[in-house]
Amino acid sequence: MRKEPERTCVGCRGIFLQKDLIRIVANKEGQVSIDDTGRKPGRGAYLCQDQDCRARARKRQSLQRALRCPVPETIWIDIDQAVTALQDKGEE
Ligand SMILES: [Zn+2]
């Protein structure tokens, strides 16, 4: 069986399966968005589903540092929604 790809969460530095992480991507123009397909071009960063981890990452600006560009505050709403969607999917 093929091993599933793993990635590091930029918030807690934990290793998770890529499919369990939220991918955030910054494109060439410096626009930050959630990558729900896993195929968007640009510099990507991963966050796990843990709410405390997200709060910490937000406070420490881990995402800005990982993406090397400013991250709009609204991205955190999108991330929350993406986590909820991921969790819903997992419960099916
Ligand atoms: Zn994390």
PDB file of the backbone (N, CA, C, O) and the ligand in Angstrom, with CONECT records:
HET     ZN  A 101       1
ATOM      1  N   MET A   1       0.844  -1.210   0.000  1.00  0.00           N
ATOM      2  CA  MET A   1       0.000   0.000   0.000  1.00  0.00           C
ATOM      3  C   MET A   1       0.872   1.250   0.000  1.00  0.00           C
ATOM      4  O   MET A   1       1.890   1.314   0.688  1.00  0.00           O
ATOM      5  N   ARG A   2       0.462   2.221  -0.769  1.00  0.00           N
ATOM      6  CA  ARG A   2       1.236   3.473  -0.832  1.00  0.00           C
ATOM      7  C   ARG A   2       1.029   4.291   0.425  1.00  0.00           C
ATOM      8  O   ARG A   2      -0.078   4.395   0.953  1.00  0.00           O
ATOM      9  N   LYS A   3       2.112   4.863   0.884  1.00  0.00           N
ATOM     10  CA  LYS A   3       2.026   5.698   2.070  1.00  0.00           C
ATOM     11  C   LYS A   3       1.404   7.042   1.686  1.00  0.00           C
ATOM     12  O   LYS A   3       1.754   7.643   0.670  1.00  0.00           O
ATOM     13  N   GLU A   4       0.488   7.484   2.513  1.00  0.00           N
ATOM     14  CA  GLU A   4      -0.146   8.773   2.216  1.00  0.00           C
ATOM     15  C   GLU A   4       0.805   9.916   2.536  1.00  0.00           C
ATOM     16  O   GLU A   4       1.559   9.851   3.507  1.00  0.00           O
ATOM     17  N   PRO A   5       0.766  10.971   1.712  1.00  0.00           N
ATOM     18  CA  PRO A   5       1.687  12.087   1.947  1.00  0.00           C
ATOM     19  C   PRO A   5       1.406  12.784   3.278  1.00  0.00           C
ATOM     20  O   PRO A   5       0.257  12.942   3.692  1.00  0.00           O
ATOM     21  N   GLU A   6       2.480  13.188   3.923  1.00  0.00           N
ATOM     22  CA  GLU A   6       2.366  13.886   5.194  1.00  0.00           C
ATOM     23  C   GLU A   6       2.965  15.279   5.078  1.00  0.00           C
ATOM     24  O   GLU A   6       3.910  15.503   4.321  1.00  0.00           O
ATOM     25  N   ARG A   7       2.411  16.195   5.826  1.00  0.00           N
ATOM     26  CA  ARG A   7       2.912  17.563   5.815  1.00  0.00           C
ATOM     27  C   ARG A   7       2.987  18.099   7.240  1.00  0.00           C
ATOM     28  O   ARG A   7       2.366  17.566   8.160  1.00  0.00           O
ATOM     29  N   THR A   8       3.758  19.161   7.395  1.00  0.00           N
ATOM     30  CA  THR A   8       3.923  19.772   8.711  1.00  0.00           C
ATOM     31  C   THR A   8       2.970  20.954   8.863  1.00  0.00           C
ATOM     32  O   THR A   8       2.859  21.795   7.971  1.00  0.00           O
ATOM     33  N   CYS A   9       2.291  21.005   9.991  1.00  0.00           N
ATOM     34  CA  CYS A   9       1.429  22.147  10.307  1.00  0.00           C
ATOM     35  C   CYS A   9       2.325  23.326  10.706  1.00  0.00           C
ATOM     36  O   CYS A   9       3.223  23.178  11.534  1.00  0.00           O
ATOM     37  N   VAL A  10       2.072  24.493  10.113  1.00  0.00           N
ATOM     38  CA  VAL A  10       2.922  25.643  10.430  1.00  0.00           C
ATOM     39  C   VAL A  10       2.603  26.212  11.818  1.00  0.00           C
ATOM     40  O   VAL A  10       3.369  27.014  12.351  1.00  0.00           O
ATOM     41  N   GLY A  11       1.483  25.801  12.396  1.00  0.00           N
ATOM     42  CA  GLY A  11       1.098  26.295  13.717  1.00  0.00           C
ATOM     43  C   GLY A  11       1.812  25.542  14.825  1.00  0.00           C
ATOM     44  O   GLY A  11       2.501  26.142  15.649  1.00  0.00           O
ATOM     45  N   CYS A  12       1.643  24.209  14.843  1.00  0.00           N
ATOM     46  CA  CYS A  12       2.166  23.412  15.952  1.00  0.00           C
ATOM     47  C   CYS A  12       3.359  22.560  15.552  1.00  0.00           C
ATOM     48  O   CYS A  12       3.945  21.882  16.396  1.00  0.00           O
ATOM     49  N   ARG A  13       3.730  22.586  14.262  1.00  0.00           N
ATOM     50  CA  ARG A  13       4.864  21.809  13.749  1.00  0.00           C
ATOM     51  C   ARG A  13       4.617  20.315  13.852  1.00  0.00           C
ATOM     52  O   ARG A  13       5.547  19.513  13.759  1.00  0.00           O
ATOM     53  N   GLY A  14       3.363  19.949  14.045  1.00  0.00           N
ATOM     54  CA  GLY A  14       3.022  18.527  14.069  1.00  0.00           C
ATOM     55  C   GLY A  14       2.963  17.982  12.657  1.00  0.00           C
ATOM     56  O   GLY A  14       2.722  18.727  11.708  1.00  0.00           O
ATOM     57  N   ILE A  15       3.184  16.673  12.515  1.00  0.00           N
ATOM     58  CA  ILE A  15       3.109  16.023  11.208  1.00  0.00           C
ATOM     59  C   ILE A  15       1.736  15.369  11.072  1.00  0.00           C
ATOM     60  O   ILE A  15       1.312  14.598  11.933  1.00  0.00           O
ATOM     61  N   PHE A  16       1.061  15.686   9.995  1.00  0.00           N
ATOM     62  CA  PHE A  16      -0.273  15.146   9.762  1.00  0.00           C
ATOM     63  C   PHE A  16      -0.377  14.621   8.338  1.00  0.00           C
ATOM     64  O   PHE A  16       0.424  14.974   7.472  1.00  0.00           O
ATOM     65  N   LEU A  17      -1.365  13.780   8.111  1.00  0.00           N
ATOM     66  CA  LEU A  17      -1.665  13.395   6.737  1.00  0.00           C
ATOM     67  C   LEU A  17      -2.121  14.636   5.982  1.00  0.00           C
ATOM     68  O   LEU A  17      -2.887  15.452   6.495  1.00  0.00           O
ATOM     69  N   GLN A  18      -1.635  14.758   4.763  1.00  0.00           N
ATOM     70  CA  GLN A  18      -1.945  15.953   3.978  1.00  0.00           C
ATOM     71  C   GLN A  18      -3.454  16.169   3.860  1.00  0.00           C
ATOM     72  O   GLN A  18      -3.929  17.305   3.885  1.00  0.00           O
ATOM     73  N   LYS A  19      -4.203  15.068   3.732  1.00  0.00           N
ATOM     74  CA  LYS A  19      -5.647  15.211   3.533  1.00  0.00           C
ATOM     75  C   LYS A  19      -6.364  15.723   4.787  1.00  0.00           C
ATOM     76  O   LYS A  19      -7.503  16.183   4.708  1.00  0.00           O
ATOM     77  N   ASP A  20      -5.701  15.643   5.931  1.00  0.00           N
ATOM     78  CA  ASP A  20      -6.296  16.140   7.169  1.00  0.00           C
ATOM     79  C   ASP A  20      -5.915  17.584   7.467  1.00  0.00           C
ATOM     80  O   ASP A  20      -6.327  18.148   8.480  1.00  0.00           O
ATOM     81  N   LEU A  21      -5.131  18.171   6.585  1.00  0.00           N
ATOM     82  CA  LEU A  21      -4.672  19.540   6.804  1.00  0.00           C
ATOM     83  C   LEU A  21      -5.371  20.514   5.857  1.00  0.00           C
ATOM     84  O   LEU A  21      -5.865  20.136   4.794  1.00  0.00           O
ATOM     85  N   ILE A  22      -5.394  21.767   6.274  1.00  0.00           N
ATOM     86  CA  ILE A  22      -5.903  22.826   5.421  1.00  0.00           C
ATOM     87  C   ILE A  22      -4.711  23.435   4.698  1.00  0.00           C
ATOM     88  O   ILE A  22      -3.742  23.849   5.336  1.00  0.00           O
ATOM     89  N   ARG A  23      -4.775  23.492   3.379  1.00  0.00           N
ATOM     90  CA  ARG A  23      -3.673  24.110   2.636  1.00  0.00           C
ATOM     91  C   ARG A  23      -4.049  25.557   2.319  1.00  0.00           C
ATOM     92  O   ARG A  23      -5.118  25.840   1.779  1.00  0.00           O
ATOM     93  N   ILE A  24      -3.145  26.448   2.667  1.00  0.00           N
ATOM     94  CA  ILE A  24      -3.324  27.862   2.366  1.00  0.00           C
ATOM     95  C   ILE A  24      -2.235  28.219   1.361  1.00  0.00           C
ATOM     96  O   ILE A  24      -1.074  27.847   1.533  1.00  0.00           O
ATOM     97  N   VAL A  25      -2.611  28.929   0.332  1.00  0.00           N
ATOM     98  CA  VAL A  25      -1.652  29.193  -0.721  1.00  0.00           C
ATOM     99  C   VAL A  25      -1.593  30.687  -1.038  1.00  0.00           C
ATOM    100  O   VAL A  25      -2.610  31.381  -1.036  1.00  0.00           O
ATOM    101  N   ALA A  26      -0.384  31.160  -1.309  1.00  0.00           N
ATOM    102  CA  ALA A  26      -0.193  32.541  -1.748  1.00  0.00           C
ATOM    103  C   ALA A  26       0.282  32.502  -3.196  1.00  0.00           C
ATOM    104  O   ALA A  26       1.298  31.879  -3.507  1.00  0.00           O
ATOM    105  N   ASN A  27      -0.456  33.169  -4.079  1.00  0.00           N
ATOM    106  CA  ASN A  27      -0.053  33.137  -5.486  1.00  0.00           C
ATOM    107  C   ASN A  27       1.005  34.198  -5.775  1.00  0.00           C
ATOM    108  O   ASN A  27       1.441  34.934  -4.890  1.00  0.00           O
ATOM    109  N   LYS A  28       1.396  34.247  -7.033  1.00  0.00           N
ATOM    110  CA  LYS A  28       2.470  35.168  -7.433  1.00  0.00           C
ATOM    111  C   LYS A  28       2.147  36.619  -7.097  1.00  0.00           C
ATOM    112  O   LYS A  28       3.040  37.419  -6.816  1.00  0.00           O
ATOM    113  N   GLU A  29       0.858  36.944  -7.132  1.00  0.00           N
ATOM    114  CA  GLU A  29       0.426  38.315  -6.848  1.00  0.00           C
ATOM    115  C   GLU A  29       0.325  38.594  -5.351  1.00  0.00           C
ATOM    116  O   GLU A  29      -0.006  39.704  -4.936  1.00  0.00           O
ATOM    117  N   GLY A  30       0.613  37.576  -4.551  1.00  0.00           N
ATOM    118  CA  GLY A  30       0.545  37.749  -3.116  1.00  0.00           C
ATOM    119  C   GLY A  30      -0.858  37.651  -2.560  1.00  0.00           C
ATOM    120  O   GLY A  30      -1.129  38.100  -1.446  1.00  0.00           O
ATOM    121  N   GLN A  31      -1.757  37.057  -3.348  1.00  0.00           N
ATOM    122  CA  GLN A  31      -3.116  36.850  -2.855  1.00  0.00           C
ATOM    123  C   GLN A  31      -3.179  35.511  -2.122  1.00  0.00           C
ATOM    124  O   GLN A  31      -2.741  34.479  -2.629  1.00  0.00           O
ATOM    125  N   VAL A  32      -3.733  35.565  -0.924  1.00  0.00           N
ATOM    126  CA  VAL A  32      -3.781  34.381  -0.080  1.00  0.00           C
ATOM    127  C   VAL A  32      -5.179  33.779  -0.130  1.00  0.00           C
ATOM    128  O   VAL A  32      -6.175  34.488   0.018  1.00  0.00           O
ATOM    129  N   SER A  33      -5.245  32.488  -0.336  1.00  0.00           N
ATOM    130  CA  SER A  33      -6.545  31.830  -0.349  1.00  0.00           C
ATOM    131  C   SER A  33      -6.412  30.399   0.144  1.00  0.00           C
ATOM    132  O   SER A  33      -5.311  29.858   0.244  1.00  0.00           O
ATOM    133  N   ILE A  34      -7.566  29.794   0.453  1.00  0.00           N
ATOM    134  CA  ILE A  34      -7.583  28.396   0.856  1.00  0.00           C
ATOM    135  C   ILE A  34      -7.512  27.549  -0.408  1.00  0.00           C
ATOM    136  O   ILE A  34      -8.198  27.823  -1.393  1.00  0.00           O
ATOM    137  N   ASP A  35      -6.688  26.537  -0.368  1.00  0.00           N
ATOM    138  CA  ASP A  35      -6.595  25.631  -1.498  1.00  0.00           C
ATOM    139  C   ASP A  35      -7.345  24.356  -1.167  1.00  0.00           C
ATOM    140  O   ASP A  35      -6.802  23.458  -0.523  1.00  0.00           O
ATOM    141  N   ASP A  36      -8.596  24.274  -1.606  1.00  0.00           N
ATOM    142  CA  ASP A  36      -9.357  23.072  -1.262  1.00  0.00           C
ATOM    143  C   ASP A  36      -9.150  21.955  -2.281  1.00  0.00           C
ATOM    144  O   ASP A  36      -9.682  20.859  -2.105  1.00  0.00           O
ATOM    145  N   THR A  37      -8.402  22.207  -3.324  1.00  0.00           N
ATOM    146  CA  THR A  37      -8.135  21.168  -4.312  1.00  0.00           C
ATOM    147  C   THR A  37      -6.755  20.553  -4.107  1.00  0.00           C
ATOM    148  O   THR A  37      -6.493  19.444  -4.571  1.00  0.00           O
ATOM    149  N   GLY A  38      -5.872  21.270  -3.412  1.00  0.00           N
ATOM    150  CA  GLY A  38      -4.509  20.796  -3.223  1.00  0.00           C
ATOM    151  C   GLY A  38      -3.639  20.997  -4.452  1.00  0.00           C
ATOM    152  O   GLY A  38      -2.513  20.502  -4.506  1.00  0.00           O
ATOM    153  N   ARG A  39      -4.146  21.711  -5.423  1.00  0.00           N
ATOM    154  CA  ARG A  39      -3.406  21.846  -6.682  1.00  0.00           C
ATOM    155  C   ARG A  39      -3.165  23.295  -7.096  1.00  0.00           C
ATOM    156  O   ARG A  39      -2.653  23.552  -8.186  1.00  0.00           O
ATOM    157  N   LYS A  40      -3.524  24.222  -6.250  1.00  0.00           N
ATOM    158  CA  LYS A  40      -3.322  25.622  -6.628  1.00  0.00           C
ATOM    159  C   LYS A  40      -1.829  25.941  -6.671  1.00  0.00           C
ATOM    160  O   LYS A  40      -1.073  25.504  -5.803  1.00  0.00           O
ATOM    161  N   PRO A  41      -1.407  26.698  -7.675  1.00  0.00           N
ATOM    162  CA  PRO A  41       0.005  27.064  -7.744  1.00  0.00           C
ATOM    163  C   PRO A  41       0.341  28.142  -6.728  1.00  0.00           C
ATOM    164  O   PRO A  41      -0.530  28.889  -6.282  1.00  0.00           O
ATOM    165  N   GLY A  42       1.601  28.211  -6.371  1.00  0.00           N
ATOM    166  CA  GLY A  42       2.049  29.226  -5.427  1.00  0.00           C
ATOM    167  C   GLY A  42       2.688  28.592  -4.215  1.00  0.00           C
ATOM    168  O   GLY A  42       2.859  27.376  -4.142  1.00  0.00           O
ATOM    169  N   ARG A  43       3.036  29.437  -3.265  1.00  0.00           N
ATOM    170  CA  ARG A  43       3.667  28.975  -2.034  1.00  0.00           C
ATOM    171  C   ARG A  43       2.585  28.522  -1.071  1.00  0.00           C
ATOM    172  O   ARG A  43       1.665  29.278  -0.758  1.00  0.00           O
ATOM    173  N   GLY A  44       2.694  27.303  -0.608  1.00  0.00           N
ATOM    174  CA  GLY A  44       1.655  26.746   0.249  1.00  0.00           C
ATOM    175  C   GLY A  44       2.109  26.584   1.687  1.00  0.00           C
ATOM    176  O   GLY A  44       3.299  26.441   1.969  1.00  0.00           O
ATOM    177  N   ALA A  45       1.139  26.609   2.592  1.00  0.00           N
ATOM    178  CA  ALA A  45       1.395  26.321   3.997  1.00  0.00           C
ATOM    179  C   ALA A  45       0.235  25.478   4.498  1.00  0.00           C
ATOM    180  O   ALA A  45      -0.875  25.559   3.972  1.00  0.00           O
ATOM    181  N   TYR A  46       0.495  24.672   5.514  1.00  0.00           N
ATOM    182  CA  TYR A  46      -0.544  23.795   6.025  1.00  0.00           C
ATOM    183  C   TYR A  46      -0.858  24.104   7.479  1.00  0.00           C
ATOM    184  O   TYR A  46       0.022  24.420   8.279  1.00  0.00           O
ATOM    185  N   LEU A  47      -2.149  24.001   7.794  1.00  0.00           N
ATOM    186  CA  LEU A  47      -2.588  24.147   9.179  1.00  0.00           C
ATOM    187  C   LEU A  47      -3.438  22.934   9.542  1.00  0.00           C
ATOM    188  O   LEU A  47      -4.204  22.432   8.720  1.00  0.00           O
ATOM    189  N   CYS A  48      -3.294  22.468  10.787  1.00  0.00           N
ATOM    190  CA  CYS A  48      -4.098  21.337  11.231  1.00  0.00           C
ATOM    191  C   CYS A  48      -5.475  21.820  11.676  1.00  0.00           C
ATOM    192  O   CYS A  48      -5.779  23.012  11.626  1.00  0.00           O
ATOM    193  N   GLN A  49      -6.301  20.869  12.112  1.00  0.00           N
ATOM    194  CA  GLN A  49      -7.688  21.210  12.437  1.00  0.00           C
ATOM    195  C   GLN A  49      -7.869  21.689  13.868  1.00  0.00           C
ATOM    196  O   GLN A  49      -8.980  22.030  14.274  1.00  0.00           O
ATOM    197  N   ASP A  50      -6.807  21.717  14.618  1.00  0.00           N
ATOM    198  CA  ASP A  50      -6.910  22.078  16.021  1.00  0.00           C
ATOM    199  C   ASP A  50      -7.139  23.576  16.196  1.00  0.00           C
ATOM    200  O   ASP A  50      -6.393  24.399  15.667  1.00  0.00           O
ATOM    201  N   GLN A  51      -8.174  23.909  16.939  1.00  0.00           N
ATOM    202  CA  GLN A  51      -8.547  25.314  17.066  1.00  0.00           C
ATOM    203  C   GLN A  51      -7.513  26.131  17.847  1.00  0.00           C
ATOM    204  O   GLN A  51      -7.241  27.285  17.517  1.00  0.00           O
ATOM    205  N   ASP A  52      -6.945  25.517  18.884  1.00  0.00           N
ATOM    206  CA  ASP A  52      -5.915  26.208  19.665  1.00  0.00           C
ATOM    207  C   ASP A  52      -4.684  26.479  18.814  1.00  0.00           C
ATOM    208  O   ASP A  52      -4.045  27.525  18.919  1.00  0.00           O
ATOM    209  N   CYS A  53      -4.378  25.517  17.981  1.00  0.00           N
ATOM    210  CA  CYS A  53      -3.229  25.669  17.091  1.00  0.00           C
ATOM    211  C   CYS A  53      -3.454  26.853  16.152  1.00  0.00           C
ATOM    212  O   CYS A  53      -2.548  27.650  15.911  1.00  0.00           O
ATOM    213  N   ARG A  54      -4.658  26.953  15.634  1.00  0.00           N
ATOM    214  CA  ARG A  54      -4.976  28.065  14.724  1.00  0.00           C
ATOM    215  C   ARG A  54      -4.884  29.404  15.436  1.00  0.00           C
ATOM    216  O   ARG A  54      -4.363  30.378  14.893  1.00  0.00           O
ATOM    217  N   ALA A  55      -5.396  29.437  16.659  1.00  0.00           N
ATOM    218  CA  ALA A  55      -5.354  30.680  17.432  1.00  0.00           C
ATOM    219  C   ALA A  55      -3.908  31.101  17.677  1.00  0.00           C
ATOM    220  O   ALA A  55      -3.563  32.280  17.607  1.00  0.00           O
ATOM    221  N   ARG A  56      -3.074  30.101  17.966  1.00  0.00           N
ATOM    222  CA  ARG A  56      -1.667  30.376  18.203  1.00  0.00           C
ATOM    223  C   ARG A  56      -0.980  30.854  16.924  1.00  0.00           C
ATOM    224  O   ARG A  56      -0.225  31.825  16.935  1.00  0.00           O
ATOM    225  N   ALA A  57      -1.252  30.163  15.841  1.00  0.00           N
ATOM    226  CA  ALA A  57      -0.650  30.513  14.556  1.00  0.00           C
ATOM    227  C   ALA A  57      -1.034  31.938  14.159  1.00  0.00           C
ATOM    228  O   ALA A  57      -0.238  32.689  13.596  1.00  0.00           O
ATOM    229  N   ARG A  58      -2.288  32.279  14.475  1.00  0.00           N
ATOM    230  CA  ARG A  58      -2.774  33.612  14.148  1.00  0.00           C
ATOM    231  C   ARG A  58      -2.035  34.672  14.956  1.00  0.00           C
ATOM    232  O   ARG A  58      -1.623  35.705  14.427  1.00  0.00           O
ATOM    233  N   LYS A  59      -1.877  34.397  16.240  1.00  0.00           N
ATOM    234  CA  LYS A  59      -1.212  35.339  17.132  1.00  0.00           C
ATOM    235  C   LYS A  59       0.267  35.485  16.789  1.00  0.00           C
ATOM    236  O   LYS A  59       0.828  36.580  16.828  1.00  0.00           O
ATOM    237  N   ARG A  60       0.872  34.373  16.457  1.00  0.00           N
ATOM    238  CA  ARG A  60       2.319  34.388  16.166  1.00  0.00           C
ATOM    239  C   ARG A  60       2.625  34.714  14.712  1.00  0.00           C
ATOM    240  O   ARG A  60       3.787  34.789  14.313  1.00  0.00           O
ATOM    241  N   GLN A  61       1.578  34.906  13.930  1.00  0.00           N
ATOM    242  CA  GLN A  61       1.750  35.218  12.504  1.00  0.00           C
ATOM    243  C   GLN A  61       2.555  34.153  11.781  1.00  0.00           C
ATOM    244  O   GLN A  61       3.366  34.453  10.906  1.00  0.00           O
ATOM    245  N   SER A  62       2.318  32.906  12.161  1.00  0.00           N
ATOM    246  CA  SER A  62       3.039  31.796  11.545  1.00  0.00           C
ATOM    247  C   SER A  62       2.734  31.682  10.055  1.00  0.00           C
ATOM    248  O   SER A  62       3.589  31.306   9.253  1.00  0.00           O
ATOM    249  N   LEU A  63       1.503  32.013   9.711  1.00  0.00           N
ATOM    250  CA  LEU A  63       1.090  31.891   8.322  1.00  0.00           C
ATOM    251  C   LEU A  63       1.798  32.923   7.444  1.00  0.00           C
ATOM    252  O   LEU A  63       2.279  32.609   6.355  1.00  0.00           O
ATOM    253  N   GLN A  64       1.851  34.141   7.933  1.00  0.00           N
ATOM    254  CA  GLN A  64       2.571  35.192   7.211  1.00  0.00           C
ATOM    255  C   GLN A  64       4.008  34.770   6.934  1.00  0.00           C
ATOM    256  O   GLN A  64       4.537  34.944   5.836  1.00  0.00           O
ATOM    257  N   ARG A  65       4.615  34.210   7.972  1.00  0.00           N
ATOM    258  CA  ARG A  65       6.015  33.826   7.842  1.00  0.00           C
ATOM    259  C   ARG A  65       6.178  32.675   6.855  1.00  0.00           C
ATOM    260  O   ARG A  65       7.102  32.664   6.041  1.00  0.00           O
ATOM    261  N   ALA A  66       5.270  31.711   6.938  1.00  0.00           N
ATOM    262  CA  ALA A  66       5.375  30.547   6.048  1.00  0.00           C
ATOM    263  C   ALA A  66       5.123  30.940   4.595  1.00  0.00           C
ATOM    264  O   ALA A  66       5.763  30.424   3.679  1.00  0.00           O
ATOM    265  N   LEU A  67       4.190  31.852   4.401  1.00  0.00           N
ATOM    266  CA  LEU A  67       3.824  32.235   3.028  1.00  0.00           C
ATOM    267  C   LEU A  67       4.669  33.398   2.515  1.00  0.00           C
ATOM    268  O   LEU A  67       4.678  33.699   1.321  1.00  0.00           O
ATOM    269  N   ARG A  68       5.365  34.034   3.426  1.00  0.00           N
ATOM    270  CA  ARG A  68       6.216  35.190   3.104  1.00  0.00           C
ATOM    271  C   ARG A  68       5.443  36.314   2.434  1.00  0.00           C
ATOM    272  O   ARG A  68       5.942  36.974   1.523  1.00  0.00           O
ATOM    273  N   CYS A  69       4.228  36.520   2.896  1.00  0.00           N
ATOM    274  CA  CYS A  69       3.448  37.667   2.427  1.00  0.00           C
ATOM    275  C   CYS A  69       2.352  37.952   3.446  1.00  0.00           C
ATOM    276  O   CYS A  69       2.013  37.083   4.249  1.00  0.00           O
ATOM    277  N   PRO A  70       1.792  39.166   3.422  1.00  0.00           N
ATOM    278  CA  PRO A  70       0.755  39.495   4.399  1.00  0.00           C
ATOM    279  C   PRO A  70      -0.493  38.627   4.222  1.00  0.00           C
ATOM    280  O   PRO A  70      -0.893  38.305   3.104  1.00  0.00           O
ATOM    281  N   VAL A  71      -1.080  38.268   5.327  1.00  0.00           N
ATOM    282  CA  VAL A  71      -2.268  37.423   5.302  1.00  0.00           C
ATOM    283  C   VAL A  71      -3.457  38.242   5.798  1.00  0.00           C
ATOM    284  O   VAL A  71      -3.411  38.762   6.913  1.00  0.00           O
ATOM    285  N   PRO A  72      -4.513  38.372   5.008  1.00  0.00           N
ATOM    286  CA  PRO A  72      -5.677  39.145   5.459  1.00  0.00           C
ATOM    287  C   PRO A  72      -6.377  38.443   6.622  1.00  0.00           C
ATOM    288  O   PRO A  72      -6.425  37.214   6.682  1.00  0.00           O
ATOM    289  N   GLU A  73      -6.913  39.233   7.535  1.00  0.00           N
ATOM    290  CA  GLU A  73      -7.606  38.685   8.701  1.00  0.00           C
ATOM    291  C   GLU A  73      -8.757  37.765   8.291  1.00  0.00           C
ATOM    292  O   GLU A  73      -9.082  36.805   8.990  1.00  0.00           O
ATOM    293  N   THR A  74      -9.365  38.077   7.150  1.00  0.00           N
ATOM    294  CA  THR A  74     -10.541  37.306   6.720  1.00  0.00           C
ATOM    295  C   THR A  74     -10.183  35.865   6.381  1.00  0.00           C
ATOM    296  O   THR A  74     -11.059  35.001   6.331  1.00  0.00           O
ATOM    297  N   ILE A  75      -8.905  35.605   6.150  1.00  0.00           N
ATOM    298  CA  ILE A  75      -8.515  34.230   5.806  1.00  0.00           C
ATOM    299  C   ILE A  75      -8.866  33.279   6.943  1.00  0.00           C
ATOM    300  O   ILE A  75      -9.142  32.101   6.712  1.00  0.00           O
ATOM    301  N   TRP A  76      -8.855  33.795   8.176  1.00  0.00           N
ATOM    302  CA  TRP A  76      -9.136  32.914   9.326  1.00  0.00           C
ATOM    303  C   TRP A  76     -10.577  32.449   9.336  1.00  0.00           C
ATOM    304  O   TRP A  76     -10.874  31.361   9.830  1.00  0.00           O
ATOM    305  N   ILE A  77     -11.474  33.256   8.799  1.00  0.00           N
ATOM    306  CA  ILE A  77     -12.878  32.831   8.671  1.00  0.00           C
ATOM    307  C   ILE A  77     -12.956  31.694   7.657  1.00  0.00           C
ATOM    308  O   ILE A  77     -13.638  30.691   7.869  1.00  0.00           O
ATOM    309  N   ASP A  78     -12.232  31.882   6.540  1.00  0.00           N
ATOM    310  CA  ASP A  78     -12.209  30.837   5.511  1.00  0.00           C
ATOM    311  C   ASP A  78     -11.612  29.543   6.057  1.00  0.00           C
ATOM    312  O   ASP A  78     -12.090  28.447   5.762  1.00  0.00           O
ATOM    313  N   ILE A  79     -10.562  29.692   6.856  1.00  0.00           N
ATOM    314  CA  ILE A  79      -9.916  28.503   7.422  1.00  0.00           C
ATOM    315  C   ILE A  79     -10.884  27.780   8.357  1.00  0.00           C
ATOM    316  O   ILE A  79     -10.988  26.554   8.322  1.00  0.00           O
ATOM    317  N   ASP A  80     -11.591  28.542   9.194  1.00  0.00           N
ATOM    318  CA  ASP A  80     -12.587  27.940  10.085  1.00  0.00           C
ATOM    319  C   ASP A  80     -13.602  27.136   9.288  1.00  0.00           C
ATOM    320  O   ASP A  80     -13.948  26.010   9.645  1.00  0.00           O
ATOM    321  N   GLN A  81     -14.074  27.743   8.195  1.00  0.00           N
ATOM    322  CA  GLN A  81     -15.075  27.070   7.368  1.00  0.00           C
ATOM    323  C   GLN A  81     -14.496  25.816   6.713  1.00  0.00           C
ATOM    324  O   GLN A  81     -15.166  24.788   6.609  1.00  0.00           O
ATOM    325  N   ALA A  82     -13.251  25.919   6.280  1.00  0.00           N
ATOM    326  CA  ALA A  82     -12.608  24.772   5.638  1.00  0.00           C
ATOM    327  C   ALA A  82     -12.442  23.619   6.628  1.00  0.00           C
ATOM    328  O   ALA A  82     -12.607  22.454   6.268  1.00  0.00           O
ATOM    329  N   VAL A  83     -12.116  23.952   7.877  1.00  0.00           N
ATOM    330  CA  VAL A  83     -11.964  22.926   8.909  1.00  0.00           C
ATOM    331  C   VAL A  83     -13.305  22.262   9.164  1.00  0.00           C
ATOM    332  O   VAL A  83     -13.388  21.037   9.254  1.00  0.00           O
ATOM    333  N   THR A  84     -14.362  23.070   9.282  1.00  0.00           N
ATOM    334  CA  THR A  84     -15.704  22.527   9.503  1.00  0.00           C
ATOM    335  C   THR A  84     -16.095  21.586   8.372  1.00  0.00           C
ATOM    336  O   THR A  84     -16.628  20.502   8.608  1.00  0.00           O
ATOM    337  N   ALA A  85     -15.826  22.013   7.139  1.00  0.00           N
ATOM    338  CA  ALA A  85     -16.162  21.187   5.975  1.00  0.00           C
ATOM    339  C   ALA A  85     -15.395  19.868   6.002  1.00  0.00           C
ATOM    340  O   ALA A  85     -15.932  18.810   5.673  1.00  0.00           O
ATOM    341  N   LEU A  86     -14.137  19.954   6.398  1.00  0.00           N
ATOM    342  CA  LEU A  86     -13.288  18.765   6.450  1.00  0.00           C
ATOM    343  C   LEU A  86     -13.799  17.796   7.519  1.00  0.00           C
ATOM    344  O   LEU A  86     -13.806  16.581   7.322  1.00  0.00           O
ATOM    345  N   GLN A  87     -14.224  18.355   8.646  1.00  0.00           N
ATOM    346  CA  GLN A  87     -14.696  17.519   9.736  1.00  0.00           C
ATOM    347  C   GLN A  87     -16.033  16.879   9.383  1.00  0.00           C
ATOM    348  O   GLN A  87     -16.284  15.724   9.730  1.00  0.00           O
ATOM    349  N   ASP A  88     -16.892  17.629   8.693  1.00  0.00           N
ATOM    350  CA  ASP A  88     -18.163  17.073   8.243  1.00  0.00           C
ATOM    351  C   ASP A  88     -17.931  15.876   7.329  1.00  0.00           C
ATOM    352  O   ASP A  88     -18.594  14.843   7.424  1.00  0.00           O
ATOM    353  N   LYS A  89     -16.956  16.065   6.439  1.00  0.00           N
ATOM    354  CA  LYS A  89     -16.646  15.030   5.463  1.00  0.00           C
ATOM    355  C   LYS A  89     -16.156  13.775   6.160  1.00  0.00           C
ATOM    356  O   LYS A  89     -16.504  12.656   5.782  1.00  0.00           O
ATOM    357  N   GLY A  90     -15.329  13.987   7.199  1.00  0.00           N
ATOM    358  CA  GLY A  90     -14.771  12.857   7.928  1.00  0.00           C
ATOM    359  C   GLY A  90     -15.817  12.044   8.666  1.00  0.00           C
ATOM    360  O   GLY A  90     -15.606  10.865   8.950  1.00  0.00           O
ATOM    361  N   GLU A  91     -16.946  12.670   8.979  1.00  0.00           N
ATOM    362  CA  GLU A  91     -17.972  11.980   9.778  1.00  0.00           C
ATOM    363  C   GLU A  91     -18.963  11.217   8.919  1.00  0.00           C
ATOM    364  O   GLU A  91     -19.798  10.479   9.443  1.00  0.00           O
ATOM    365  N   GLU A  92     -18.882  11.384   7.605  1.00  0.00           N
ATOM    366  CA  GLU A  92     -19.843  10.719   6.719  1.00  0.00           C
ATOM    367  C   GLU A  92     -19.712   9.209   6.771  1.00  0.00           C
ATOM    368  O   GLU A  92     -20.448   8.502   6.083  1.00  0.00           O
TER     369      GLU A  92
HETATM  370 ZN    ZN A 101      -1.279  22.540  14.159  1.00  0.00          ZN2+
END
